[in-house]
Amino acid sequence: MVNLSLVRWAGRHAMNVQPDSYWRKRQVFRLSAHFYGRRRNCFSVAVRAVQRSLQYVTRGRKIWKLTFQEMWEQRLTSGCQELGYIPEGAPVLLESLAQSQVLLNKQSLTNLAIWEPRTFKAINKIAATKAHQIGVEKLGPAPEGVITRGML
């Protein structure tokens, strides 16, 4: 058996400590290094604090995803309403783009709306033309200059 470090060797040959418990405690202390007070140094308190913090992190990831989904939806709706081709907003835009076989997700469409307004306007025209073809109500006049497969 090869021991790569003195700490590992000492950990394996300690009388009352199992080698796995040493590394488990080390991992807990590494995760609790930025805590205050006994939550940082006392193992029994640190374990509970680390478990709680990991639960918060998991919950935070879900909240982050939902927040960004809502933000992308809102930006797409406002971009569509600003151009005026699709006043209903993002759901009609995404549906008509899917019907047109333009496979872009909400994030990429939002980035196009912010950084490439001409491209977003062209994509919005394509979606509005397709929405007119499939018969979505409450749309204004069809945009001019767009030819789709359904028109041919």
Contacts in CASP RR format, 6 or more apart in sequence:
PFRMAT RR
TARGET T0000
AUTHOR 0000-0000-0000
METHOD contacts of the structure
MODEL  1
MVNLSLVRWAGRHAMNVQPDSYWRKRQVFRLSAHFYGRRRNCFSVAVRAV
QRSLQYVTRGRKIWKLTFQEMWEQRLTSGCQELGYIPEGAPVLLESLAQS
QVLLNKQSLTNLAIWEPRTFKAINKIAATKAHQIGVEKLGPAPEGVITRG
ML
3 9 0 8 1.000
3 12 0 8 1.000
8 19 0 8 1.000
11 17 0 8 1.000
11 19 0 8 1.000
11 22 0 8 1.000
12 19 0 8 1.000
14 22 0 8 1.000
25 43 0 8 1.000
28 43 0 8 1.000
28 46 0 8 1.000
28 47 0 8 1.000
28 50 0 8 1.000
29 40 0 8 1.000
29 41 0 8 1.000
29 43 0 8 1.000
29 46 0 8 1.000
31 50 0 8 1.000
31 53 0 8 1.000
31 54 0 8 1.000
32 39 0 8 1.000
32 40 0 8 1.000
32 46 0 8 1.000
32 49 0 8 1.000
32 50 0 8 1.000
33 40 0 8 1.000
34 40 0 8 1.000
35 46 0 8 1.000
35 49 0 8 1.000
38 45 0 8 1.000
38 46 0 8 1.000
39 45 0 8 1.000
39 46 0 8 1.000
39 49 0 8 1.000
40 46 0 8 1.000
68 107 0 8 1.000
69 106 0 8 1.000
71 110 0 8 1.000
72 106 0 8 1.000
72 107 0 8 1.000
72 109 0 8 1.000
72 110 0 8 1.000
73 90 0 8 1.000
73 106 0 8 1.000
75 110 0 8 1.000
75 113 0 8 1.000
75 114 0 8 1.000
76 89 0 8 1.000
76 90 0 8 1.000
76 93 0 8 1.000
76 94 0 8 1.000
76 106 0 8 1.000
76 109 0 8 1.000
76 110 0 8 1.000
76 113 0 8 1.000
77 89 0 8 1.000
77 90 0 8 1.000
79 89 0 8 1.000
79 113 0 8 1.000
79 120 0 8 1.000
79 124 0 8 1.000
80 86 0 8 1.000
80 87 0 8 1.000
80 88 0 8 1.000
80 89 0 8 1.000
80 90 0 8 1.000
80 92 0 8 1.000
80 93 0 8 1.000
80 124 0 8 1.000
81 87 0 8 1.000
81 89 0 8 1.000
83 120 0 8 1.000
83 121 0 8 1.000
83 124 0 8 1.000
85 124 0 8 1.000
85 125 0 8 1.000
85 127 0 8 1.000
85 128 0 8 1.000
85 139 0 8 1.000
85 140 0 8 1.000
85 143 0 8 1.000
86 92 0 8 1.000
86 93 0 8 1.000
86 96 0 8 1.000
86 124 0 8 1.000
86 127 0 8 1.000
86 128 0 8 1.000
86 131 0 8 1.000
86 139 0 8 1.000
87 138 0 8 1.000
87 139 0 8 1.000
87 140 0 8 1.000
88 136 0 8 1.000
88 138 0 8 1.000
88 139 0 8 1.000
90 106 0 8 1.000
92 127 0 8 1.000
92 131 0 8 1.000
92 136 0 8 1.000
93 109 0 8 1.000
93 124 0 8 1.000
93 127 0 8 1.000
94 106 0 8 1.000
94 109 0 8 1.000
95 131 0 8 1.000
96 127 0 8 1.000
96 128 0 8 1.000
96 130 0 8 1.000
96 131 0 8 1.000
96 134 0 8 1.000
96 136 0 8 1.000
97 103 0 8 1.000
97 104 0 8 1.000
97 123 0 8 1.000
97 126 0 8 1.000
97 127 0 8 1.000
97 130 0 8 1.000
99 130 0 8 1.000
99 134 0 8 1.000
100 126 0 8 1.000
100 127 0 8 1.000
100 130 0 8 1.000
100 148 0 8 1.000
102 123 0 8 1.000
102 126 0 8 1.000
102 127 0 8 1.000
104 112 0 8 1.000
104 123 0 8 1.000
109 120 0 8 1.000
109 123 0 8 1.000
112 119 0 8 1.000
112 120 0 8 1.000
112 123 0 8 1.000
113 120 0 8 1.000
125 143 0 8 1.000
125 145 0 8 1.000
125 146 0 8 1.000
126 146 0 8 1.000
126 148 0 8 1.000
128 139 0 8 1.000
128 142 0 8 1.000
128 143 0 8 1.000
128 146 0 8 1.000
129 142 0 8 1.000
129 143 0 8 1.000
129 146 0 8 1.000
129 148 0 8 1.000
129 151 0 8 1.000
130 148 0 8 1.000
131 139 0 8 1.000
132 139 0 8 1.000
132 142 0 8 1.000
133 148 0 8 1.000
133 150 0 8 1.000
133 151 0 8 1.000
END
